[in-house]
Amino acid sequence: MSRQELLSPEGLRVDGRRPNELRRISCRASVLSSADGSSYYEQGNTKVLVAVYGPREPRMRNPSLSTELAQINVEFNVAPFSTSERRRRSKGDKRLLEVAAFVRQTFEGAVQRSVYQRSQIDIYIHLLQNDGGTLEACVNAATLALVDAGISMVDYVCACTAGFVEETPVLDLCGVEEAAVETPDLTVAVMPRNGSIALLQMESRLHVSKLNDVMDLAIEGCKHIHRKLDHAVLAAANDLAEKLSH
């Protein structure tokens, strides 16, 4: 396979997967004892750590925001060693603020904020290693951490990317595929119970005739991710029950 070839004649991608295959997913809840909820999430070589604090009293009250709904604050940071390019990003970095805004907007509709009036929920996301699918990994890790914190939610929020490589819809793009100029990619986050879409974000142009195929593939990936997150929550609950029984 040549360096520029993203899909081999045999239908295999650069990392050996079929077009409709997810990368290997590994995730755990309750990884930080100091946080109200936490999670560690790996999808392929993309690795994310999330800590959730709250609900707690807001540090600064914003008169323009309703006190009837909890405020959700998201802070997204990238480790300098997360990519081969050693670069320390400032907190005002446009990309960091953009990802944080997407995550915040996604969970403003999923968290039952009316339950936590006059309070705030803080979500701290740390990207430890980046190999594509940053936004989907952040959303999935944040879901797991919020559930671990006991935050009341309408449903899980599960995210997945999909794109088009050489006229073929592909699921869960890796870093090499995302970096290719000719590969449009779409991130979809859904609530599995009712199928409602919580997030729809596109990094580049995609012809409208291909949109449905890519969205359907991403939604199918979200269903598989939902099962992974559910297993992680169950495992954390079993661990807690075992500790309490001793």
Rosetta blueprint (number, residue, H / E / L):
1 M L
2 S L
3 R L
4 Q L
5 E L
6 L L
7 L E
8 S L
9 P L
10 E L
11 G L
12 L L
13 R E
14 V L
15 D L
16 G L
17 R L
18 R L
19 P L
20 N L
21 E L
22 L L
23 R L
24 R L
25 I E
26 S E
27 C E
28 R E
29 A E
30 S L
31 V L
32 L L
33 S L
34 S L
35 A L
36 D L
37 G E
38 S E
39 S E
40 Y E
41 Y E
42 E E
43 Q E
44 G L
45 N L
46 T E
47 K E
48 V E
49 L E
50 V E
51 A E
52 V E
53 Y E
54 G E
55 P E
56 R E
57 E L
58 P L
59 R L
60 M L
61 R L
62 N L
63 P L
64 S L
65 L L
66 S L
67 T L
68 E L
69 L L
70 A L
71 Q E
72 I E
73 N E
74 V E
75 E E
76 F E
77 N E
78 V E
79 A L
80 P L
81 F L
82 S L
83 T L
84 S L
85 E L
86 R L
87 R L
88 R L
89 R L
90 S L
91 K L
92 G L
93 D L
94 K H
95 R H
96 L H
97 L H
98 E H
99 V H
100 A H
101 A H
102 F H
103 V H
104 R H
105 Q H
106 T H
107 F H
108 E H
109 G L
110 A L
111 V E
112 Q L
113 R H
114 S H
115 V H
116 Y L
117 Q L
118 R L
119 S L
120 Q E
121 I E
122 D E
123 I E
124 Y E
125 I E
126 H E
127 L E
128 L E
129 Q E
130 N L
131 D L
132 G L
133 G L
134 T H
135 L H
136 E H
137 A H
138 C H
139 V H
140 N H
141 A H
142 A H
143 T H
144 L H
145 A H
146 L H
147 V H
148 D H
149 A L
150 G L
151 I L
152 S L
153 M E
154 V L
155 D L
156 Y L
157 V L
158 C E
159 A E
160 C E
161 T E
162 A E
163 G E
164 F E
165 V E
166 E L
167 E L
168 T E
169 P E
170 V E
171 L E
172 D L
173 L L
174 C L
175 G H
176 V H
177 E H
178 E H
179 A H
180 A L
181 V L
182 E L
183 T L
184 P L
185 D E
186 L E
187 T E
188 V E
189 A E
190 V E
191 M E
192 P L
193 R L
194 N L
195 G L
196 S E
197 I E
198 A E
199 L E
200 L E
201 Q E
202 M E
203 E L
204 S L
205 R L
206 L L
207 H L
208 V H
209 S H
210 K H
211 L H
212 N H
213 D H
214 V H
215 M H
216 D H
217 L H
218 A H
219 I H
220 E H
221 G H
222 C H
223 K H
224 H H
225 I H
226 H H
227 R H
228 K H
229 L H
230 D H
231 H H
232 A H
233 V H
234 L H
235 A H
236 A H
237 A H
238 N H
239 D H
240 L H
241 A H
242 E H
243 K H
244 L H
245 S H
246 H L
